[in-house]
Amino acid sequence: MNKQIAQTLIFSGVIAALVLGLQQIEGSESFIHAQIWPILIFSAVLGLIIVGMSHWGVKNLDPQSRTNLFLGTTVLRLIFSMVFIGIVLFRGVEDQIIWVADFFVVYLFYLVFEIYTILSNLRQISG
């Protein structure tokens, strides 16, 4: 589990460094929202929660239930993300289109990372 947490934190750091680097480009405000940092923090915390749930499932569930756990964590990520988007948009944020686009780019990065790490762990478990 420590390895997965470290991987998630490193991935979050790489994404944060990428965003910070992109913000240095002149005119980046047209594609990177000023309020992207709450998106990154939300995604990192949610990623750590997913890692914890996956670790718990691998330890406590039988191998046939692990697929359901993976699908459940993916749906949980989607539901939490929709709630987060709804709250932020309801409270009001400038340039909503750019904010939502940035959110989904970060969401997809984390989703692909999650799928990649879970698939690599499944190979280790089955081997």
Summary of the structure (lengths in Angstrom):
residues: 127
radius of gyration: 16.1
end to end distance: 18.0
largest distance: 52.1
contacts: 330
relative contact order: 0.14
helix: 87%
strand: 0%
